[in-house]
Amino acid sequence: MTSVDQARLGELATTYRAKGFALIAGLFEESELCTLHEVLLRFHSRWLAANSALYAARAINSAYLTDSDHLSVEDRRVLFRVLGDRRIECLLRAIFPGPAAFMNTQLFFNPANRDQPNYWHRDIQYTGEPDAVQRAELNNINVLHMRLALMPERGLELVPGSHVRWDTDEEYGVRMERGGRKNCEELPNTEVVAMGRGDLLIFSANMLHRGLYGVDRLAFDMLFCDPLERLVKHVRPSCLPQGQDFDVIENPGPFLETLRVREKAGS
Ligand SMILES: O=C(O)CCC(=O)C(=O)O
């Protein structure tokens, strides 16, 4: 198990603040990845069986992996162990201004249709809030993807710095498909991140990004956010650890934050 030393954490946090993302190469070792990979493949094959129409039509990811509908208690604990890993805790502390709350998990794969167009977006646009609110929120709320690659990939393209600034006219036209533009069109000043198996990419969900399809990929995304009711209200309680699940979790902090906020809100 590789650790993240203080100097490296400082560098990563600086990179993240400037660009909205940072890559930590080889964070997870082969011996740790094998078990996780097996669990993810079990989840994936069961999810595919239950969602064949959605997969054939357009799916690029599944979510709620820690729920009990597809995985056994033991398999869920493998995921909880990774989510509560000390290295993840160190990274969360370096990135978040305060405590982080657990939000969800996702599994990103290649769509069934290899020619399916991808789409530039900011996750925040799906809140349905007016642009002015989204724009103001960019610098106020933190939602973080931690993407662990299970196979080498160049599966994500990002616009560095866009986590703290609104779109240029061109970016907005493409993202929102205005003026005849399409959200799969090329944008300037982007960066494609090449990841190896075991690498972890942290990126802000607020930033402009798109998936790149057409090559095999399997990436486990762990989502964390500020402990705010409006962010954690969509968390499924059944995706949270309970009872003895906590025995395998080194850092239960983010799960406890989610529970605390939900209990306070009475949800
Ligand atoms: O990897 C992808 O396909 C897109 C990722 C993405 O859009 C997201 O994580 O919000």
The ligand as a Gaussian input file, in Angstrom:
#p B3LYP/6-31G(d) Opt

LIG

0 1
 O      -16.049000       9.594000     -17.881000
 C      -17.093000       9.978000     -18.369000
 O      -17.693000       9.344000     -19.238000
 C      -17.692000      11.255000     -17.955000
 C      -17.427000      11.526000     -16.553000
 C      -18.395000      12.458000     -16.031000
 O      -19.075000      13.086000     -16.757000
 C      -18.553000      12.674000     -14.646000
 O      -17.898000      11.976000     -13.896000
 O      -19.334000      13.560000     -14.265000

